[in-house]
């Protein structure tokens, strides 16, 4: 994991995306707390599994937003600066996402 900062092309758009992601992550955090309570309260397993599926889908949504932003900003910027290592990095990241 690198400590490199994200490429910011449009500050206003960047802040809008960050706000959107924070809203999504707060919702996911609430869903996780709900799943914990369901387990503590011995709720029917199928209901818990459905909630886990919903959390996975929500996390995939966050990943898609971040992936799109990363490709449109950081990856494009690095390719324009002849840093072609970003392609291998992107392939590795996508492989991890598809596991």
Biopython code that builds the backbone (N, CA, C, O; Angstrom):
import numpy as np
from Bio.PDB.StructureBuilder import StructureBuilder

atoms = [
    (1, "UNK", "N", (0.840, -1.176, 0.000)),
    (1, "UNK", "CA", (0.000, 0.000, 0.000)),
    (1, "UNK", "C", (0.888, 1.243, 0.000)),
    (1, "UNK", "O", (1.785, 1.374, 0.833)),
    (2, "UNK", "N", (0.633, 2.147, -0.936)),
    (2, "UNK", "CA", (1.439, 3.349, -1.033)),
    (2, "UNK", "C", (0.779, 4.494, -0.278)),
    (2, "UNK", "O", (-0.420, 4.468, 0.001)),
    (3, "UNK", "N", (1.573, 5.482, 0.041)),
    (3, "UNK", "CA", (1.062, 6.673, 0.722)),
    (3, "UNK", "C", (0.876, 7.812, -0.275)),
    (3, "UNK", "O", (0.744, 8.972, 0.116)),
    (4, "UNK", "N", (0.866, 7.483, -1.539)),
    (4, "UNK", "CA", (0.714, 8.476, -2.594)),
    (4, "UNK", "C", (-0.677, 9.101, -2.527)),
    (4, "UNK", "O", (-1.665, 8.413, -2.270)),
    (5, "UNK", "N", (-0.744, 10.404, -2.761)),
    (5, "UNK", "CA", (-2.025, 11.116, -2.742)),
    (5, "UNK", "C", (-2.743, 10.925, -4.066)),
    (5, "UNK", "O", (-2.122, 10.695, -5.103)),
    (6, "UNK", "N", (-4.056, 11.025, -4.009)),
    (6, "UNK", "CA", (-4.894, 10.906, -5.193)),
    (6, "UNK", "C", (-4.727, 12.147, -6.061)),
    (6, "UNK", "O", (-4.536, 13.250, -5.550)),
    (7, "UNK", "N", (-4.799, 11.960, -7.366)),
    (7, "UNK", "CA", (-4.745, 13.087, -8.301)),
    (7, "UNK", "C", (-6.073, 13.828, -8.248)),
    (7, "UNK", "O", (-7.137, 13.233, -8.420)),
    (8, "UNK", "N", (-6.002, 15.110, -8.012)),
    (8, "UNK", "CA", (-7.212, 15.931, -7.969)),
    (8, "UNK", "C", (-7.179, 16.858, -9.174)),
    (8, "UNK", "O", (-6.312, 17.725, -9.285)),
    (9, "UNK", "N", (-8.132, 16.664, -10.070)),
    (9, "UNK", "CA", (-8.186, 17.493, -11.268)),
    (9, "UNK", "C", (-9.195, 18.622, -11.057)),
    (9, "UNK", "O", (-8.916, 19.776, -11.382)),
    (10, "UNK", "N", (-10.348, 18.295, -10.523)),
    (10, "UNK", "CA", (-11.409, 19.267, -10.279)),
    (10, "UNK", "C", (-11.757, 19.203, -8.797)),
    (10, "UNK", "O", (-12.397, 18.253, -8.347)),
    (11, "UNK", "N", (-11.338, 20.209, -8.044)),
    (11, "UNK", "CA", (-11.519, 20.225, -6.591)),
    (11, "UNK", "C", (-12.995, 20.071, -6.196)),
    (11, "UNK", "O", (-13.313, 19.345, -5.254)),
    (12, "UNK", "N", (-13.885, 20.748, -6.909)),
    (12, "UNK", "CA", (-15.307, 20.680, -6.580)),
    (12, "UNK", "C", (-15.849, 19.265, -6.815)),
    (12, "UNK", "O", (-16.594, 18.735, -5.991)),
    (13, "UNK", "N", (-15.468, 18.664, -7.940)),
    (13, "UNK", "CA", (-15.904, 17.293, -8.238)),
    (13, "UNK", "C", (-15.324, 16.317, -7.213)),
    (13, "UNK", "O", (-16.008, 15.395, -6.769)),
    (14, "UNK", "N", (-14.061, 16.526, -6.843)),
    (14, "UNK", "CA", (-13.387, 15.686, -5.850)),
    (14, "UNK", "C", (-14.152, 15.705, -4.528)),
    (14, "UNK", "O", (-14.387, 14.655, -3.931)),
    (15, "UNK", "N", (-14.535, 16.882, -4.078)),
    (15, "UNK", "CA", (-15.267, 17.003, -2.811)),
    (15, "UNK", "C", (-16.642, 16.354, -2.903)),
    (15, "UNK", "O", (-17.109, 15.746, -1.940)),
    (16, "UNK", "N", (-17.289, 16.480, -4.051)),
    (16, "UNK", "CA", (-18.597, 15.865, -4.265)),
    (16, "UNK", "C", (-18.489, 14.342, -4.176)),
    (16, "UNK", "O", (-19.323, 13.695, -3.542)),
    (17, "UNK", "N", (-17.471, 13.777, -4.805)),
    (17, "UNK", "CA", (-17.272, 12.327, -4.779)),
    (17, "UNK", "C", (-16.942, 11.860, -3.368)),
    (17, "UNK", "O", (-17.472, 10.845, -2.916)),
    (18, "UNK", "N", (-16.073, 12.586, -2.662)),
    (18, "UNK", "CA", (-15.732, 12.223, -1.285)),
    (18, "UNK", "C", (-16.973, 12.213, -0.400)),
    (18, "UNK", "O", (-17.146, 11.311, 0.420)),
    (19, "UNK", "N", (-17.837, 13.215, -0.563)),
    (19, "UNK", "CA", (-19.059, 13.285, 0.233)),
    (19, "UNK", "C", (-19.951, 12.089, -0.071)),
    (19, "UNK", "O", (-20.491, 11.464, 0.841)),
    (20, "UNK", "N", (-20.105, 11.770, -1.355)),
    (20, "UNK", "CA", (-20.911, 10.626, -1.774)),
    (20, "UNK", "C", (-20.371, 9.329, -1.183)),
    (20, "UNK", "O", (-21.135, 8.505, -0.682)),
    (21, "UNK", "N", (-19.058, 9.152, -1.242)),
    (21, "UNK", "CA", (-18.447, 7.925, -0.712)),
    (21, "UNK", "C", (-18.623, 7.837, 0.797)),
    (21, "UNK", "O", (-18.874, 6.756, 1.330)),
    (22, "UNK", "N", (-18.493, 8.964, 1.490)),
    (22, "UNK", "CA", (-18.682, 8.956, 2.941)),
    (22, "UNK", "C", (-20.113, 8.593, 3.315)),
    (22, "UNK", "O", (-20.330, 7.865, 4.284)),
    (23, "UNK", "N", (-21.091, 9.085, 2.565)),
    (23, "UNK", "CA", (-22.486, 8.733, 2.814)),
    (23, "UNK", "C", (-22.675, 7.228, 2.629)),
    (23, "UNK", "O", (-23.290, 6.561, 3.461)),
    (24, "UNK", "N", (-22.137, 6.707, 1.529)),
    (24, "UNK", "CA", (-22.247, 5.268, 1.258)),
    (24, "UNK", "C", (-21.584, 4.447, 2.362)),
    (24, "UNK", "O", (-22.150, 3.459, 2.832)),
    (25, "UNK", "N", (-20.373, 4.861, 2.778)),
    (25, "UNK", "CA", (-19.645, 4.105, 3.801)),
    (25, "UNK", "C", (-20.335, 4.180, 5.154)),
    (25, "UNK", "O", (-20.327, 3.205, 5.906)),
    (26, "UNK", "N", (-20.928, 5.319, 5.474)),
    (26, "UNK", "CA", (-21.687, 5.418, 6.729)),
    (26, "UNK", "C", (-22.881, 4.472, 6.711)),
    (26, "UNK", "O", (-23.200, 3.852, 7.725)),
    (27, "UNK", "N", (-23.541, 4.361, 5.560)),
    (27, "UNK", "CA", (-24.671, 3.449, 5.423)),
    (27, "UNK", "C", (-24.195, 2.003, 5.593)),
    (27, "UNK", "O", (-24.840, 1.205, 6.272)),
    (28, "UNK", "N", (-23.070, 1.679, 4.974)),
    (28, "UNK", "CA", (-22.511, 0.325, 5.085)),
    (28, "UNK", "C", (-22.142, 0.025, 6.535)),
    (28, "UNK", "O", (-22.394, -1.071, 7.036)),
    (29, "UNK", "N", (-21.548, 1.002, 7.197)),
    (29, "UNK", "CA", (-21.193, 0.837, 8.607)),
    (29, "UNK", "C", (-22.436, 0.517, 9.445)),
    (29, "UNK", "O", (-22.393, -0.330, 10.337)),
    (30, "UNK", "N", (-23.532, 1.202, 9.149)),
    (30, "UNK", "CA", (-24.792, 0.922, 9.842)),
    (30, "UNK", "C", (-25.312, -0.477, 9.534)),
    (30, "UNK", "O", (-25.843, -1.160, 10.409)),
    (31, "UNK", "N", (-25.152, -0.897, 8.274)),
    (31, "UNK", "CA", (-25.576, -2.247, 7.910)),
    (31, "UNK", "C", (-24.760, -3.295, 8.670)),
    (31, "UNK", "O", (-25.309, -4.303, 9.114)),
    (32, "UNK", "N", (-23.473, -3.067, 8.819)),
    (32, "UNK", "CA", (-22.612, -4.004, 9.553)),
    (32, "UNK", "C", (-23.047, -4.088, 11.011)),
    (32, "UNK", "O", (-23.129, -5.176, 11.582)),
    (33, "UNK", "N", (-23.325, -2.938, 11.605)),
    (33, "UNK", "CA", (-23.806, -2.945, 12.998)),
    (33, "UNK", "C", (-25.125, -3.710, 13.093)),
    (33, "UNK", "O", (-25.361, -4.436, 14.059)),
    (34, "UNK", "N", (-25.976, -3.543, 12.090)),
    (34, "UNK", "CA", (-27.247, -4.264, 12.067)),
    (34, "UNK", "C", (-27.043, -5.771, 11.978)),
    (34, "UNK", "O", (-27.757, -6.535, 12.628)),
    (35, "UNK", "N", (-26.085, -6.195, 11.186)),
    (35, "UNK", "CA", (-25.780, -7.630, 11.062)),
    (35, "UNK", "C", (-25.283, -8.176, 12.395)),
    (35, "UNK", "O", (-25.669, -9.271, 12.804)),
    (36, "UNK", "N", (-24.423, -7.409, 13.075)),
    (36, "UNK", "CA", (-23.943, -7.847, 14.390)),
    (36, "UNK", "C", (-25.112, -8.053, 15.351)),
    (36, "UNK", "O", (-25.154, -9.043, 16.081)),
    (37, "UNK", "N", (-26.056, -7.118, 15.347)),
    (37, "UNK", "CA", (-27.217, -7.232, 16.234)),
    (37, "UNK", "C", (-28.078, -8.432, 15.845)),
    (37, "UNK", "O", (-28.607, -9.130, 16.710)),
    (38, "UNK", "N", (-28.214, -8.666, 14.552)),
    (38, "UNK", "CA", (-28.999, -9.817, 14.088)),
    (38, "UNK", "C", (-28.381, -11.113, 14.613)),
    (38, "UNK", "O", (-29.093, -12.009, 15.066)),
    (39, "UNK", "N", (-27.065, -11.203, 14.550)),
    (39, "UNK", "CA", (-26.377, -12.404, 15.043)),
    (39, "UNK", "C", (-26.556, -12.525, 16.558)),
    (39, "UNK", "O", (-26.837, -13.609, 17.070)),
    (40, "UNK", "N", (-26.390, -11.400, 17.275)),
    (40, "UNK", "CA", (-26.558, -11.413, 18.729)),
    (40, "UNK", "C", (-27.976, -11.817, 19.128)),
    (40, "UNK", "O", (-28.182, -12.432, 20.174)),
    (41, "UNK", "N", (-28.943, -11.471, 18.292)),
    (41, "UNK", "CA", (-30.352, -11.755, 18.603)),
    (41, "UNK", "C", (-30.851, -13.042, 17.961)),
    (41, "UNK", "O", (-32.054, -13.299, 17.922)),
    (42, "UNK", "N", (-29.917, -13.854, 17.455)),
    (42, "UNK", "CA", (-30.254, -15.154, 16.864)),
    (42, "UNK", "C", (-31.334, -15.062, 15.778)),
    (42, "UNK", "O", (-32.246, -15.888, 15.719)),
    (43, "UNK", "N", (-31.211, -14.049, 14.930)),
    (43, "UNK", "CA", (-32.149, -13.879, 13.813)),
    (43, "UNK", "C", (-31.914, -15.004, 12.802)),
    (43, "UNK", "O", (-30.808, -15.535, 12.700)),
    (44, "UNK", "N", (-32.933, -15.352, 12.078)),
    (44, "UNK", "CA", (-32.895, -16.419, 11.071)),
    (44, "UNK", "C", (-31.703, -16.216, 10.127)),
    (44, "UNK", "O", (-31.509, -15.133, 9.574)),
    (45, "UNK", "N", (-30.922, -17.266, 9.958)),
    (45, "UNK", "CA", (-29.670, -17.204, 9.191)),
    (45, "UNK", "C", (-29.851, -16.653, 7.778)),
    (45, "UNK", "O", (-29.024, -15.877, 7.300)),
    (46, "UNK", "N", (-30.926, -17.054, 7.118)),
    (46, "UNK", "CA", (-31.150, -16.598, 5.745)),
    (46, "UNK", "C", (-31.287, -15.074, 5.690)),
    (46, "UNK", "O", (-30.809, -14.440, 4.749)),
    (47, "UNK", "N", (-31.929, -14.497, 6.682)),
    (47, "UNK", "CA", (-32.069, -13.042, 6.745)),
    (47, "UNK", "C", (-30.704, -12.372, 6.920)),
    (47, "UNK", "O", (-30.429, -11.341, 6.306)),
    (48, "UNK", "N", (-29.864, -12.957, 7.749)),
    (48, "UNK", "CA", (-28.514, -12.416, 7.958)),
    (48, "UNK", "C", (-27.702, -12.517, 6.668)),
    (48, "UNK", "O", (-27.018, -11.568, 6.285)),
    (49, "UNK", "N", (-27.777, -13.655, 6.010)),
    (49, "UNK", "CA", (-27.042, -13.840, 4.754)),
    (49, "UNK", "C", (-27.494, -12.838, 3.693)),
    (49, "UNK", "O", (-26.679, -12.343, 2.915)),
    (50, "UNK", "N", (-28.780, -12.545, 3.662)),
    (50, "UNK", "CA", (-29.278, -11.532, 2.716)),
    (50, "UNK", "C", (-28.710, -10.152, 3.029)),
    (50, "UNK", "O", (-28.384, -9.391, 2.119)),
    (51, "UNK", "N", (-28.592, -9.835, 4.300)),
    (51, "UNK", "CA", (-28.008, -8.556, 4.687)),
    (51, "UNK", "C", (-26.518, -8.496, 4.326)),
    (51, "UNK", "O", (-26.016, -7.455, 3.902)),
    (52, "UNK", "N", (-25.829, -9.610, 4.496)),
    (52, "UNK", "CA", (-24.408, -9.666, 4.116)),
    (52, "UNK", "C", (-24.259, -9.448, 2.615)),
    (52, "UNK", "O", (-23.344, -8.750, 2.177)),
    (53, "UNK", "N", (-25.148, -10.036, 1.829)),
    (53, "UNK", "CA", (-25.127, -9.829, 0.374)),
    (53, "UNK", "C", (-25.346, -8.362, 0.030)),
    (53, "UNK", "O", (-24.720, -7.832, -0.888)),
    (54, "UNK", "N", (-26.237, -7.710, 0.769)),
    (54, "UNK", "CA", (-26.503, -6.285, 0.530)),
    (54, "UNK", "C", (-25.261, -5.444, 0.829)),
    (54, "UNK", "O", (-24.965, -4.491, 0.108)),
    (55, "UNK", "N", (-24.536, -5.797, 1.892)),
    (55, "UNK", "CA", (-23.309, -5.071, 2.238)),
    (55, "UNK", "C", (-22.253, -5.271, 1.148)),
    (55, "UNK", "O", (-21.575, -4.324, 0.751)),
    (56, "UNK", "N", (-22.122, -6.498, 0.676)),
    (56, "UNK", "CA", (-21.166, -6.764, -0.402)),
    (56, "UNK", "C", (-21.493, -5.929, -1.640)),
    (56, "UNK", "O", (-20.597, -5.358, -2.262)),
    (57, "UNK", "N", (-22.775, -5.860, -1.994)),
    (57, "UNK", "CA", (-23.192, -5.075, -3.151)),
    (57, "UNK", "C", (-22.888, -3.590, -2.939)),
    (57, "UNK", "O", (-22.445, -2.900, -3.857)),
    (58, "UNK", "N", (-23.130, -3.113, -1.728)),
    (58, "UNK", "CA", (-22.857, -1.709, -1.418)),
    (58, "UNK", "C", (-21.361, -1.419, -1.505)),
    (58, "UNK", "O", (-20.965, -0.378, -2.030)),
    (59, "UNK", "N", (-20.528, -2.322, -0.998)),
    (59, "UNK", "CA", (-19.075, -2.146, -1.094)),
    (59, "UNK", "C", (-18.610, -2.189, -2.544)),
    (59, "UNK", "O", (-17.705, -1.450, -2.932)),
    (60, "UNK", "N", (-19.227, -3.053, -3.344)),
    (60, "UNK", "CA", (-18.891, -3.087, -4.767)),
    (60, "UNK", "C", (-19.239, -1.755, -5.429)),
    (60, "UNK", "O", (-18.516, -1.298, -6.315)),
    (61, "UNK", "N", (-20.322, -1.140, -5.014)),
    (61, "UNK", "CA", (-20.687, 0.170, -5.538)),
    (61, "UNK", "C", (-19.640, 1.221, -5.213)),
    (61, "UNK", "O", (-19.295, 2.042, -6.063)),
    (62, "UNK", "N", (-19.135, 1.199, -3.988)),
    (62, "UNK", "CA", (-18.068, 2.111, -3.586)),
    (62, "UNK", "C", (-16.826, 1.858, -4.439)),
    (62, "UNK", "O", (-16.184, 2.795, -4.913)),
    (63, "UNK", "N", (-16.500, 0.587, -4.627)),
    (63, "UNK", "CA", (-15.331, 0.230, -5.447)),
    (63, "UNK", "C", (-15.460, 0.749, -6.870)),
    (63, "UNK", "O", (-14.489, 1.243, -7.442)),
    (64, "UNK", "N", (-16.649, 0.640, -7.442)),
    (64, "UNK", "CA", (-16.858, 1.095, -8.826)),
    (64, "UNK", "C", (-16.656, 2.603, -8.946)),
    (64, "UNK", "O", (-16.045, 3.077, -9.904)),
    (65, "UNK", "N", (-17.169, 3.354, -7.977)),
    (65, "UNK", "CA", (-16.994, 4.808, -7.999)),
    (65, "UNK", "C", (-15.511, 5.148, -7.904)),
    (65, "UNK", "O", (-15.011, 5.981, -8.661)),
    (66, "UNK", "N", (-14.809, 4.504, -6.975)),
    (66, "UNK", "CA", (-13.377, 4.769, -6.799)),
    (66, "UNK", "C", (-12.568, 4.343, -8.018)),
    (66, "UNK", "O", (-11.647, 5.048, -8.430)),
    (67, "UNK", "N", (-12.903, 3.206, -8.589)),
    (67, "UNK", "CA", (-12.182, 2.718, -9.764)),
    (67, "UNK", "C", (-12.336, 3.695, -10.924)),
    (67, "UNK", "O", (-11.357, 4.036, -11.587)),
    (68, "UNK", "N", (-13.554, 4.140, -11.167)),
    (68, "UNK", "CA", (-13.794, 5.093, -12.256)),
    (68, "UNK", "C", (-13.000, 6.374, -12.036)),
    (68, "UNK", "O", (-12.358, 6.883, -12.955)),
    (69, "UNK", "N", (-13.048, 6.884, -10.824)),
    (69, "UNK", "CA", (-12.327, 8.116, -10.497)),
    (69, "UNK", "C", (-10.825, 7.919, -10.648)),
    (69, "UNK", "O", (-10.131, 8.784, -11.183)),
    (70, "UNK", "N", (-10.329, 6.793, -10.180)),
    (70, "UNK", "CA", (-8.900, 6.505, -10.257)),
    (70, "UNK", "C", (-8.429, 6.441, -11.713)),
    (70, "UNK", "O", (-7.395, 7.010, -12.064)),
    (71, "UNK", "N", (-9.190, 5.749, -12.545)),
    (71, "UNK", "CA", (-8.809, 5.633, -13.955)),
    (71, "UNK", "C", (-8.849, 7.005, -14.630)),
    (71, "UNK", "O", (-7.933, 7.367, -15.369)),
    (72, "UNK", "N", (-9.909, 7.761, -14.372)),
    (72, "UNK", "CA", (-10.072, 9.058, -15.036)),
    (72, "UNK", "C", (-9.105, 10.127, -14.562)),
    (72, "UNK", "O", (-8.906, 11.124, -15.256)),
    (73, "UNK", "N", (-8.505, 9.946, -13.408)),
    (73, "UNK", "CA", (-7.592, 10.976, -12.892)),
    (73, "UNK", "C", (-6.173, 10.438, -12.784)),
    (73, "UNK", "O", (-5.314, 10.774, -13.600)),
    (74, "UNK", "N", (-5.929, 9.623, -11.804)),
    (74, "UNK", "CA", (-4.570, 9.158, -11.500)),
    (74, "UNK", "C", (-3.941, 8.383, -12.656)),
    (74, "UNK", "O", (-2.810, 8.658, -13.057)),
    (75, "UNK", "N", (-4.683, 7.414, -13.184)),
    (75, "UNK", "CA", (-4.119, 6.560, -14.235)),
    (75, "UNK", "C", (-3.842, 7.380, -15.494)),
    (75, "UNK", "O", (-2.765, 7.283, -16.081)),
    (76, "UNK", "N", (-4.818, 8.182, -15.900)),
    (76, "UNK", "CA", (-4.631, 9.018, -17.094)),
    (76, "UNK", "C", (-3.452, 9.960, -16.900)),
    (76, "UNK", "O", (-2.626, 10.117, -17.799)),
    (77, "UNK", "N", (-3.371, 10.582, -15.738)),
    (77, "UNK", "CA", (-2.277, 11.511, -15.442)),
    (77, "UNK", "C", (-0.922, 10.809, -15.538)),
    (77, "UNK", "O", (0.010, 11.343, -16.140)),
    (78, "UNK", "N", (-0.807, 9.629, -14.955)),
    (78, "UNK", "CA", (0.468, 8.908, -14.981)),
    (78, "UNK", "C", (0.835, 8.468, -16.394)),
    (78, "UNK", "O", (2.002, 8.537, -16.780)),
    (79, "UNK", "N", (-0.141, 8.022, -17.162)),
    (79, "UNK", "CA", (0.136, 7.613, -18.542)),
    (79, "UNK", "C", (0.592, 8.821, -19.360)),
    (79, "UNK", "O", (1.520, 8.715, -20.162)),
    (80, "UNK", "N", (-0.057, 9.965, -19.160)),
    (80, "UNK", "CA", (0.345, 11.187, -19.868)),
    (80, "UNK", "C", (1.766, 11.611, -19.511)),
    (80, "UNK", "O", (2.440, 12.272, -20.301)),
    (81, "UNK", "N", (2.218, 11.229, -18.319)),
    (81, "UNK", "CA", (3.583, 11.533, -17.874)),
    (81, "UNK", "C", (4.537, 10.358, -18.117)),
    (81, "UNK", "O", (5.615, 10.286, -17.526)),
    (82, "UNK", "N", (4.122, 9.446, -18.991)),
    (82, "UNK", "CA", (4.923, 8.280, -19.384)),
    (82, "UNK", "C", (5.265, 7.344, -18.236)),
    (82, "UNK", "O", (6.270, 6.636, -18.298)),
    (83, "UNK", "N", (4.457, 7.329, -17.200)),
    (83, "UNK", "CA", (4.631, 6.378, -16.098)),
    (83, "UNK", "C", (3.751, 5.171, -16.392)),
    (83, "UNK", "O", (2.632, 5.061, -15.890)),
    (84, "UNK", "N", (4.276, 4.271, -17.214)),
    (84, "UNK", "CA", (3.485, 3.136, -17.670)),
    (84, "UNK", "C", (3.403, 2.008, -16.645)),
    (84, "UNK", "O", (2.683, 1.034, -16.862)),
    (85, "UNK", "N", (4.122, 2.123, -15.541)),
    (85, "UNK", "CA", (4.007, 1.145, -14.457)),
    (85, "UNK", "C", (2.596, 1.142, -13.879)),
    (85, "UNK", "O", (2.165, 0.160, -13.274)),
    (86, "UNK", "N", (1.884, 2.244, -14.071)),
    (86, "UNK", "CA", (0.526, 2.355, -13.554)),
    (86, "UNK", "C", (-0.389, 1.297, -14.187)),
    (86, "UNK", "O", (-1.384, 0.894, -13.584)),
    (87, "UNK", "N", (-0.052, 0.857, -15.386)),
    (87, "UNK", "CA", (-0.874, -0.165, -16.047)),
    (87, "UNK", "C", (-0.776, -1.481, -15.284)),
    (87, "UNK", "O", (-1.799, -2.114, -15.018)),
    (88, "UNK", "N", (0.434, -1.905, -14.929)),
    (88, "UNK", "CA", (0.600, -3.130, -14.148)),
    (88, "UNK", "C", (-0.065, -2.994, -12.779)),
    (88, "UNK", "O", (-0.682, -3.936, -12.282)),
    (89, "UNK", "N", (0.067, -1.815, -12.177)),
    (89, "UNK", "CA", (-0.571, -1.563, -10.884)),
    (89, "UNK", "C", (-2.089, -1.700, -10.999)),
    (89, "UNK", "O", (-2.738, -2.281, -10.129)),
    (90, "UNK", "N", (-2.641, -1.160, -12.079)),
    (90, "UNK", "CA", (-4.088, -1.210, -12.296)),
    (90, "UNK", "C", (-4.552, -2.645, -12.523)),
    (90, "UNK", "O", (-5.597, -3.048, -12.010)),
    (91, "UNK", "N", (-3.783, -3.416, -13.286)),
    (91, "UNK", "CA", (-4.126, -4.819, -13.528)),
    (91, "UNK", "C", (-4.117, -5.596, -12.215)),
    (91, "UNK", "O", (-5.010, -6.406, -11.966)),
    (92, "UNK", "N", (-3.122, -5.358, -11.386)),
    (92, "UNK", "CA", (-3.035, -6.032, -10.084)),
    (92, "UNK", "C", (-4.235, -5.664, -9.202)),
    (92, "UNK", "O", (-4.813, -6.523, -8.536)),
    (93, "UNK", "N", (-4.595, -4.396, -9.207)),
    (93, "UNK", "CA", (-5.735, -3.945, -8.415)),
    (93, "UNK", "C", (-7.031, -4.589, -8.895)),
    (93, "UNK", "O", (-7.836, -5.046, -8.083)),
    (94, "UNK", "N", (-7.233, -4.627, -10.199)),
    (94, "UNK", "CA", (-8.444, -5.238, -10.745)),
    (94, "UNK", "C", (-8.489, -6.718, -10.420)),
    (94, "UNK", "O", (-9.550, -7.249, -10.091)),
    (95, "UNK", "N", (-7.348, -7.393, -10.506)),
    (95, "UNK", "CA", (-7.295, -8.812, -10.135)),
    (95, "UNK", "C", (-7.717, -9.017, -8.679)),
    (95, "UNK", "O", (-8.441, -9.965, -8.377)),
    (96, "UNK", "N", (-7.279, -8.153, -7.787)),
    (96, "UNK", "CA", (-7.673, -8.251, -6.378)),
    (96, "UNK", "C", (-9.172, -8.011, -6.214)),
    (96, "UNK", "O", (-9.828, -8.669, -5.407)),
    (97, "UNK", "N", (-9.704, -7.072, -6.978)),
    (97, "UNK", "CA", (-11.130, -6.763, -6.880)),
    (97, "UNK", "C", (-11.992, -7.918, -7.362)),
    (97, "UNK", "O", (-13.108, -8.106, -6.878)),
    (98, "UNK", "N", (-11.481, -8.694, -8.313)),
    (98, "UNK", "CA", (-12.264, -9.781, -8.887)),
    (98, "UNK", "C", (-12.195, -11.077, -8.101)),
    (98, "UNK", "O", (-12.853, -12.049, -8.472)),
    (99, "UNK", "N", (-11.431, -11.121, -7.041)),
    (99, "UNK", "CA", (-11.330, -12.343, -6.228)),
    (99, "UNK", "C", (-12.604, -12.561, -5.459)),
    (99, "UNK", "O", (-12.718, -13.536, -4.716)),
]
sb = StructureBuilder()
sb.init_structure("model")
sb.init_model(0)
sb.init_chain("A")
sb.init_seg("    ")
for serial, (resi, resn, name, xyz) in enumerate(atoms, 1):
    if name == "N":
        sb.init_residue(resn, " ", resi, " ")
    sb.init_atom(name, np.array(xyz, "f"), 0.0, 1.0, " ", f" {name:<3s}", serial, name[0])
structure = sb.get_structure()
